[in-house]
Amino acid sequence: MRDGQAVQLRGDATHPVTQGFVCGKVARYLERQYSPERLLHPQKRIGAKGEGRFARISWDEALETIAARLNSIRAEHGAEAVLPYSYAGTMGLLNGAGMDRRFFHRLGASRLDRTICSSAGGAALESTLGARLGTEPERFRHARLIVAWGANILATNAHLWPFIVQARRNGARFCVIDPVRDRTAALADKHFFIHPGSDAALALGMMRVILDEHLEDADYVARHTTGIGELRKKVRDYPPERVAGLTGIPAEQIRALAREYATTRPAVIRLNYGVQRSERGGLSVRAISLLPALTGAWKDPGGGLQLTTSGAFRLNRAGLEMPELDARGARTVNMSRLGHALTELDTPPVKALVVYNSNPAAIAPHQNRVIEGLRREDLFTVVLEQFQTDTADYADILLPATTFLEHTDLYFAYGHYYLQLARPVVAAPGETKSNVEVFRLLARRMGFEDPCFGDSEDGMIRTLLGSGDPFLGGITLERLEREHFVRLNLPDPFLPFAEPARKIDFQAATLDYQPPVESRHGDTALRALYPLELITPKNHDSLNSSFGHRAEVDRQTATLAMHGADAAPRGIVSGDRVRLFNARGSCELTAEVDGAVPPGVVRAASVRWNKRAPDRRNTNVLVSDRLTDLGGGPVFYSCLIQVEKCAQ
């Protein structure tokens, strides 16, 4: 800090995982913090929806307008006509799932099924392993084989990379399975280009080799799993030659990978959420997560698998969110089908939308349908934001929100096992307010007199910590205040499935792989019209639609990577403006013809702000609102398109 202003942001050198550095996104966060584009005052719409024209108003007028409209809608259509829409714009528990949840439960509003990111993978882990737990990142340094499966670690998990570097210095091999040659794959000892959505087939093919060659850990399988006999029969349907056709990976490479994985100890898989953003995403995560059970890799420090560690943070979420305030039990709306909810849902229709910690106009699937809904004149929309995003342009009331540097919150993790407290370190600028304070004020304005709406942030944190779970033993607000971050009360090392609480069931009868409808082996009629598989992975220098206001981020998310075999017949070369389209819509990007993708696959990093595109659309205009096989998640990576060169 200098003269009351933050001038440098860095990691905590004492933290065992972050080790004093931050990713490139957060390293430049102070540009966002002090940007002249920050929203600083409440505003009301004065132009047409989508124009983004607003006039400044007072907080009193904003709160009174919102309360009056919500009360009117509740009286005329019922409380379920109000829909909250939020996700992980903040990962803080208080501002992400605290006073807001209490408010909407008390109102009786429709509940939101928050599926946009990780629901398929989470459901798959729960089904297969019984818990969302995984290998500690610090233990990766002990691995002898590390497989990054759908995991661009340098872009999305930077703090794991130093442990991988240590492992490689000690002789470990590093392999990547990914449809794209990204920065991580470029540094691998071996990169396997895999067809999008075929990950389950590869896992089943590897199981076939492991079992055929008796490379499984017979003792672990006998003591800690069930269904091995049925699995042996099931994988007979997945010989490497068949799997090669489904995945694009040659049969001998499949055999070699399976043998190396089964015979190297410790071996660990870093699985990431890209795998589950396919129509068969749940099956893919289930099949991959069975591999360490088959080989006994869970027994070894530095072995096993990590998709998420979030299941270890057994906080008192119910006490924080208080679902009992909704005595009747409102309907649930899947956020991945927002367009459907806004344009087709009835009994009652959605008449009010309250958006915070999200930018659905940019990030939600079936974008044209979402925007059609946001344009409705009879839809009252409130947006809590830090910047005037695409969604903010459709707001009737736009409220200025604080950043994580400006409010108190408690943070869990999904890549390690440390709980962290954060206090404000800079003053909130202008008239910005935290989500906690906004929903506290709205509750008062709506006449909600329940004592819970008067809870302080510290009181809410104490509620969260009071679950009584052994993993939280000895962790108090006072201790967090002193130490800032605290490791959960876990054994050291923590080997979550070395002795699993329940036997891991292979559930072989459910391991039937079918290619996604929108894939090269899916619907042949669709494939004839739209022959290219679109992948929209995370951008290296941004986080979903956050930082989309930066010019360099816009350039990065405005590029389409193509293989020369696909570009040449279309007369496309690097630098050409191209149109991506299917039956749902179209968008324009700039072609980059290189070796980043194999033939038949195109890649555009996400998520671009619509308003920065010449046609005011991004790649989510192309994605369907079909859902994953488990968890009801979106299918961002099961998307067939055509590409053509734009007229110059």
Sequence and secondary structure as in RCSB ss.txt:
>XXXX:A:sequence
MRDGQAVQLRGDATHPVTQGFVCGKVARYLERQYSPERLLHPQKRIGAKGEGRFARISWDEALETIAARLNSIRA
EHGAEAVLPYSYAGTMGLLNGAGMDRRFFHRLGASRLDRTICSSAGGAALESTLGARLGTEPERFRHARLIVAWG
ANILATNAHLWPFIVQARRNGARFCVIDPVRDRTAALADKHFFIHPGSDAALALGMMRVILDEHLEDADYVARHT
TGIGELRKKVRDYPPERVAGLTGIPAEQIRALAREYATTRPAVIRLNYGVQRSERGGLSVRAISLLPALTGAWKD
PGGGLQLTTSGAFRLNRAGLEMPELDARGARTVNMSRLGHALTELDTPPVKALVVYNSNPAAIAPHQNRVIEGLR
REDLFTVVLEQFQTDTADYADILLPATTFLEHTDLYFAYGHYYLQLARPVVAAPGETKSNVEVFRLLARRMGFED
PCFGDSEDGMIRTLLGSGDPFLGGITLERLEREHFVRLNLPDPFLPFAEPARKIDFQAATLDYQPPVESRHGDTA
LRALYPLELITPKNHDSLNSSFGHRAEVDRQTATLAMHGADAAPRGIVSGDRVRLFNARGSCELTAEVDGAVPPG
VVRAASVRWNKRAPDRRNTNVLVSDRLTDLGGGPVFYSCLIQVEKCAQ
>XXXX:A:secstr
 BTTB       TT TTTTT   HHHHTHHHHHT TT   S EEE S TTT  EEE  HHHHHHHHHHHHHHHHH
HH GGGEEEEE SS  BHHHHHTHHHHHHHHHT  EEE  TTTHHHHHHHHHHHSSS    GGGGGG SEEEEES
  HHHH GGGHHHHHHHHHTT EEEEE SS  HHHHTSSEEE   TT HHHHHHHHHHHHHHTT S HHHHHHHE
E HHHHHHHGGG  HHHHHHHHSS HHHHHHHHHHHHHSSSEEEEE GGGGSSTTHHHHHHHHHHHHHHHTGGGS
TT EEES  GGG    HHHHH GGG SS   EEEGGGHHHHHHT  SS   EEEEES  HHHHSSSHHHHHHHHT
 TT EEEEEESS  TTGGG SEEEEB  TTSS EEE  SSSSEEEEE   S   TT B HHHHHHHHHHHTT   
GGGG  HHHHHHHHHTT  GGGTT  HHHHHHHSEEE S  SS  TTTS SS EE  GGG      SSSTTS HH
HHHH  EEEE  B TTSBTTBTTTSHHHHHHTTEEEE HHHHGGGT  TT EEEEEETTEEEEEEEEESSSS TT
EEE  B   GGGSTTS  GGGS    B SSTT B TT  EEEEEE   
